[in-house]
Amino acid sequence: MPAANTQATTTKAAPGAGLRNVCTGITATIAASAAPAAVVALVVLRDGATGVGAVLWADYVALTAVAGAVSKINLSGLRIRGSANTQMTLEFALAGGANTLEVVSMQGAIETV
């Protein structure tokens, strides 16, 4: 888990020739360690590297300006396919700001192209 006011990101490595990553679940959480500024944060699943891969899925989470506030996305039963032999990245687009904590996790599989 990254430190406060740090962008959270996780990546599944490119699986090899003739294979692709498949995202089957997404969890993204933003929380307030103390009273933050209210923030709306973008969460992005990318077909490729952080900040540059094509966007496969995206959604927003909103955090209120209250100490201890938490906002979360928790999805399962997905089948979002990436490109052949390409890493897959789940990330917040930016750090949430002072007094915020972000964490992301991605569940998945590898399949033959």
N, C-alpha and C positions, 0 to 999 in steps of 0.2 A: 504494500500500500504506500503510495507516495506521501510526502510531507504536506502540510497545510499549504494551500494556494499553489498546488502543483498539478499539472495536467495528468490525468490517469490514462494509461494506454496498456494494451496487451496484444501480443502478436503470436499467431500460429505460423511456424516456419513453412516455407514452400515444401510440399510433400514429396517432390521428385517427379521425374518424367512419367507421363501417362496417368497422373493422379491429381486430384484437386481437394481443397478443404471445403467442408460443408459445415456451416454454423447451425447448430441445433438448439442453442439456448444463449440468452443474453441477460446479464445482470449489470446494472449501472446504478450507482448510488452517489448522491451528493449530500453532505451533512454539514451542519454548522457547529464548530467547536466553541464558539462564542458568538455574540450577535454580529452577523455579517450584513452586508448590503444585500437586499433582495436580488436574486439572479435567476435568469432563465438560461440553462445550459444545454447545448446541443451535444447529443451522443451519436456517433457515426460508426458504422461497420464498413470497412474498406476492403476492396479487392486489391491488396498491395500494401505498400509501406505507409507508415503514419504520416498524415498530412497531405499525401499525394495520390494514394490509390483511388480508383473509381469508387463512388459511394454505392453500396449495395442496399443499405437500409439506414434510416436516420429518424430520430425522435428527440423531443425536448423534455427536460425535467425542470421544474420551477422550485426554487428554494426561497422561503420567506425570511424576512429579516428578524429572526427569533433564535436566540441561543438554543441549541439542541434540536433544531428543525432538521428533518430528514426527508428526502424525496428519492424515489427509487423506480426503476424499470426492471421488471422481472418477467422474462418471456421464455417459454419452453415449447417444445413441439414444432420448432422451426425447421426449415430445410432450405437455407440460403446458400446457394452454390457459388463458389469462387471460380476463377479461371484456372486452367491447367498449370500445374507447377508454379503457383503464385502464393506468396504469403497472404494472410488475412489478418486485419488489424481492427480491434474494437477500441474506441477512444472517445474521451470528451474532446471537443474541438479546441477548448481553451481551459486554462486553470479557472476555477470558480471565483477567485478573489480572496481577500483577507478573511481569515477565520472560517474557511471552507475546506472540506476534505472530500476527495473523489476516489472512487474505486470502481473498477470494471472487471468482469470475468466473462469468458466466452466458453461455451461447451461446443463440442463438435466431433466430426468424424472425417475420415478420408475415404474418398471413393474413386473408382476408376473412371477416367474420362471417356 
